[in-house]
Amino acid sequence: MRKNLIAIDMDGTLLNEQQQISAENVQAIKRRAEQDVIYICSGRDHFDISKTLAENGLELPIASLNGSLILSG
């Protein structure tokens, strides 16, 4: 089975003006994560990214600090 790699930036892309992930995006990510590999990529620290993901019930691999730290969840 072939899987795609989807990399999603946080600031200005995934997060809205309130610095939150919309319910629609959470559901879309959960659906795609069943079939593909989704990485959350950001210049932020992995603790901050992990907190935001956990608040939304998401457990995904992370590329933080502009790619200098990769956590494959």
Beta strands, then each sheet from edge to edge (+ up, - down):
strand 1: 5-9
strand 2: 37-41
strand 3: 62-64
strand 4: 69-71
sheet 1: 1+ 2+ 3+ 4-
end
